[in-house]
Amino acid sequence: MRAAWFITVLLALTVAAQAGVFSEKEQAAARKLNLTKCAKCHKLYDPANYTEQAWSDWLARMNGKARLNSDQADSLARYFDTLRAVTKASSTNGLARR
């Protein structure tokens, strides 16, 4: 089921990129940051499992630990916002993870 969720997220990110919300280049850079800066130290977390405030607080803490510059932090925040929106849309359309 996790693979289905991951595929849904990738498809939605692709649609968002095509709509000009998040370019493919920006998306790829943010995904790379997520893998190299975030997953380097811990598992990847689903931002939809947290309130917006809790997620924002975690990002603020982790930005310092990961030594992200402001552009990198902004890119990751946009990436996670897109993931949150995709997960929320998927859950309202009956595609939520089980």
ABEGO torsion letter per residue (X at the ends): XAAAAAAAAAAAAAAAAAAGABBAAAAAAAAAAAAAAAAAABBBBBAAABBAAAAAAAAAAAAAAAGBBAAAAAAAAAAAAAAAAAAAAAAAAGABBX
